[in-house]
Amino acid sequence: MANRNFQRRSILDPAVADLLAGMENKQAEARLPRREREKKAKERAKIRARRDQRVTYDLPPQLKQAVFDLAESLSLPASQLVTLALHRFMEAYTSGQIDISKYKKPSKSPRYDWKLEFPPEWWQNS
């Protein structure tokens, strides 16, 4: 009979692995000089402060690329360009200059009654 080498493999749950990695990061940070620790703490605070300003929207890839291209050509952040565009849209919508009813279609989603469908030619030549 062949001699089989049975070896127990340790399987680590992904949640446990994340927890251990976080602990290792904290220990590594604790070994840093005081100034470096303070710098990292300031960076974390800055990231936390920006969370309220961040949003995520699903956009057609062509529109996303067009925004990035325009922002790059104007040498400004894409988020500021989008802020301007959304602000102008909200002003135009609330003043009745924009009518979205022609794009509204019933939604199959239990969460929303409507969805907006845009003409395909909007994305053809972008």
C-alpha positions as CSV (number, residue, x, y, z in Angstrom):
1,M,0.0,0.0,0.0
2,A,1.3,3.5,-0.9
3,N,2.4,5.7,1.9
4,R,0.0,8.7,1.8
5,N,1.0,11.9,3.3
6,F,-2.1,13.4,4.8
7,Q,-1.6,17.0,5.7
8,R,-4.2,19.2,7.3
9,R,-4.8,22.4,5.4
10,S,-5.8,25.5,7.3
11,I,-8.7,27.3,5.6
12,L,-9.1,30.9,6.7
13,D,-12.5,32.5,6.4
14,P,-12.3,35.7,4.3
15,A,-13.8,37.8,7.2
16,V,-11.2,36.5,9.6
17,A,-8.5,37.2,7.1
18,D,-9.7,40.8,6.7
19,L,-9.8,41.1,10.5
20,L,-6.2,39.8,10.8
21,A,-5.0,42.0,8.0
22,G,-6.5,45.0,9.8
23,M,-4.8,44.1,13.0
24,E,-1.5,43.6,11.2
25,N,-1.9,47.1,9.6
26,K,-2.6,48.6,13.0
27,Q,0.5,47.0,14.5
28,A,2.6,48.1,11.6
29,E,1.3,51.6,12.0
30,A,2.0,51.6,15.8
31,R,5.7,50.9,15.0
32,L,5.9,54.0,12.8
33,P,7.4,57.3,14.2
34,R,5.0,59.6,15.8
35,R,4.9,62.1,12.9
36,E,4.1,59.3,10.4
37,R,1.3,58.1,12.7
38,E,-0.1,61.6,12.9
39,K,0.1,62.0,9.1
40,K,-1.8,58.8,8.6
41,A,-4.4,59.8,11.1
42,K,-4.9,63.1,9.3
43,E,-5.3,61.3,6.0
44,R,-7.9,59.0,7.4
45,A,-9.8,61.9,8.9
46,K,-9.7,63.7,5.5
47,I,-11.1,60.6,3.8
48,R,-13.9,60.3,6.4
49,A,-14.8,63.9,6.0
50,R,-15.2,63.5,2.2
51,R,-17.6,60.6,2.5
52,D,-20.6,62.9,2.8
53,Q,-19.7,64.6,-0.4
54,R,-19.3,61.4,-2.4
55,V,-22.0,59.7,-4.5
56,T,-22.1,56.9,-7.1
57,Y,-24.2,56.9,-10.2
58,D,-24.5,54.4,-13.0
59,L,-23.7,56.2,-16.2
60,P,-23.3,55.0,-19.8
61,P,-19.6,54.4,-20.6
62,Q,-19.7,57.0,-23.4
63,L,-21.1,59.7,-21.2
64,K,-18.5,58.9,-18.5
65,Q,-15.7,59.1,-21.0
66,A,-17.0,62.3,-22.5
67,V,-17.0,63.9,-19.0
68,F,-13.5,62.8,-18.3
69,D,-12.3,64.0,-21.7
70,L,-13.9,67.4,-21.3
71,A,-12.6,67.8,-17.8
72,E,-9.1,66.9,-18.9
73,S,-9.2,69.3,-21.8
74,L,-10.4,72.1,-19.5
75,S,-7.8,71.0,-16.9
76,L,-10.2,70.7,-14.0
77,P,-11.6,67.9,-11.8
78,A,-14.4,65.8,-13.4
79,S,-16.4,66.0,-10.2
80,Q,-16.5,69.8,-10.4
81,L,-17.6,69.7,-14.0
82,V,-20.4,67.2,-13.0
83,T,-21.4,69.4,-10.1
84,L,-21.9,72.3,-12.5
85,A,-23.8,70.2,-14.9
86,L,-26.1,68.7,-12.2
87,H,-26.7,72.1,-10.6
88,R,-27.7,73.6,-14.0
89,F,-30.0,70.6,-14.7
90,M,-31.7,71.1,-11.3
91,E,-32.2,74.8,-12.0
92,A,-33.6,74.1,-15.4
93,Y,-35.8,71.2,-14.2
94,T,-37.3,73.2,-11.3
95,S,-38.0,76.2,-13.5
96,G,-39.9,73.9,-16.0
97,Q,-37.3,74.3,-18.8
98,I,-36.7,70.5,-18.9
99,D,-39.5,68.0,-19.3
100,I,-38.4,64.4,-18.5
101,S,-41.9,62.9,-19.2
102,K,-40.9,61.9,-22.7
103,Y,-38.1,59.7,-21.3
104,K,-40.2,58.1,-18.5
105,K,-41.2,54.4,-18.9
106,P,-42.7,52.1,-16.3
107,S,-40.1,50.3,-14.3
108,K,-40.2,46.6,-13.4
109,S,-38.2,47.4,-10.3
110,P,-40.2,47.1,-7.0
111,R,-38.2,50.1,-5.7
112,Y,-39.1,52.6,-8.5
113,D,-42.3,53.3,-10.4
114,W,-40.4,54.8,-13.4
115,K,-37.1,54.6,-15.3
116,L,-35.7,56.9,-17.9
117,E,-34.9,55.5,-21.4
118,F,-32.7,57.7,-23.5
119,P,-32.5,57.7,-27.3
120,P,-29.7,55.4,-28.6
121,E,-28.4,58.1,-30.9
122,W,-27.3,60.0,-27.8
123,W,-24.5,57.5,-27.4
124,Q,-23.7,56.8,-31.1
125,N,-21.4,59.7,-31.8
126,S,-19.9,60.4,-28.4
